[in-house]
Amino acid sequence: RLLQEVAEGRIAHALLFTGPEGSGKLPMALAYARYLTCQHPTPTDACGSCPSCAKWEKLIHPDVHFVFPIVAKKTQKKEVCDDYLPAWRKLLSAGSYFSLSQWLDEMDAENSQAIIYARESDEMLRKLSLKSSQGGFKVVLMWLPEKMNEVCANKLLKLLEEPPAQTVFLLVS
């Protein structure tokens, strides 16, 4: 269905991938984001050989922005998702089927509760105000949007109602 919508030029600006843990919603969202950013997609998949796909292999595509719950550590200046990107990429590279508890272990959260802070919505606004570096879609892949605090959720609602051009939000709940 997602491939058909792309072929027909009817790409939704926001999609919610939901289901029980282990159902493949994160791998599906990752594959769809990769397909949207591929420079030479085939009818059924990303090409795997263009510069965009090469960046995807390392999870460093400049037009794909990851948002996920974090534990703010003011002593280490870790306050937004970008501060945790190396740990996030390491976990995703090991496999895209993981739980919140595995993510908490990866970022050494100890007994802290991970949330998506309001500052993250400001970062999203800043990133999405820039032009696409590859000339295609900008993708925001948000893992566990239910972990947003209220201020962040309200700011994101405004952004979802009036998204920047060529921007796709993939929410994985």
C-alpha positions, -999 to +999 in steps of 0.1 A: +000+000+000+028+024+009+046+017-024+014+022-044+008+056-027+044+067-037+038+055-072+006+075-074+022+106-059-001+105-029+024+105+000+008+114+033+027+140+053+022+119+085+019+082+091+014+063+124+029+028+126+014+010+155+012-025+168+025-048+196+062-050+204+081-071+178+055-066+151+079-049+127+066-014+128+101+002+133+117-018+105+087-009+082+091+028+090+128+026+084+123+009+051+097+034+040+120+063+050+148+048+030+125+043+000+114+079+002+149+092+003+164+069-024+175+086-056+167+056-078+140+035-062+128+004-080+091-004-080+095-025-049+125-012-029+153+013-026+181+008-051+207+001-024+235+017-045+229+055-048+246+080-025+214+083-005+213+045+002+250+045+011+242+071+038+213+050+049+236+021+055+254+041+081+222+058+093+237+092+086+213+105+059+212+143+064+175+146+055+163+120+080+159+131+116+154+107+144+134+115+175+132+091+204+128+092+242+159+102+261+171+109+296+183+145+299+217+146+316+226+182+323+260+173+338+270+158+305+251+183+283+228+156+269+195+174+264+182+164+229+181+133+207+211+144+186+233+140+218+224+103+218+227+096+181+258+075+183+241+051+208+209+052+187+228+043+155+247+015+174+214+000+186+197+003+152+227-012+134+226-043+157+189-048+147+158-028+144+138-050+167+144-037+202+125-026+233+124+006+253+143-013+281+171-022+257+173+015+246+174+026+282+203+002+289+221+014+258+220+050+269+228+042+306+195+056+319+198+037+352+164+043+369+155+074+350+124+076+329+130+085+292+108+111+276+108+134+245+114+168+259+100+201+247+134+212+235+132+185+209+103+202+192+124+233+189+152+212+173+126+197+149+114+232+139+150+243+133+160+212+112+128+213+091+132+250+083+163+240+063+161+229+027+166+192+019+203+186+013+196+158-012+167+177-030+140+152-020+119+145+011+128+154+047+118+126+070+112+128+108+111+093+122+097+095+158+100+063+179+075+061+208+057+095+203+036+086+234+066+095+255+064+132+245+058+156+273+028+179+269+046+210+257+065+190+230+032+174+219+015+207+216+043+222+195+044+191+173+007+193+167+011+227+151+040+213+130+019+183+119-011+205+110+011+228+088+042+207+078+070+222+057+069+212+020+083+178+011+083+167+048+070+133+060+065+124+097+067+087+105+055+081+141+062+046+154+041+038+185 
